[in-house]
Amino acid sequence: MKWSCILALILLIPATAFAWTGQVTKVTDGDTFDVMRKGEEVTVRLYGIDCPEHDQPYGSEAEAFLRERIGGERVQVKEVTIGHYGRIIGLVEGGSLNAELVRRGLAWIFDRYCDKARCDRWKDLENRAREREVGLWSRTDPVPPWEWR
């Protein structure tokens, strides 16, 4: 009886409780990068945010920030889910990387794909960046990437 309870608890632990470490091999853009995991290169997309595309204002700045921060580094990825393109959607540095992109005005909160508690914290950062007209918020009418595409 005791073992069946333990097994049931283990099976109920959400996938987000597990993290793994790998070497960043490529930064694709401001919110996507490849990591070598167990001898296989996997693509990771940062959870809950969306950075400007390459051909949008501040797209290259977002990519440069991510490359400077994690390019070639070993990172711990906390998987949140698998996206519809088969990419891992996750957090790096406990979400502080995502938050920093938002704080610097290099990303939008992707409300549609972000849990309320975390998004509320990041939304505060986004609002402050807007008020200070930082990064993409220095533009008159920034267009979110999901509309740009």
Secondary structure, DSSP 8 states (H G I E B T S, - for coil): -HHHHHHHHHHHS-GGG-EEEEEEEEEEETTEEEEEETTEEEEEEETTEE---TTSTTHHHHHHHHHHHHTT-EEEEEEEEE-TTS-EEEEEGGGHHHHHHHHTT--EE-GGGS-HHHHHHHHHHHHHHHHHT-GGGGSSS---HHHH-
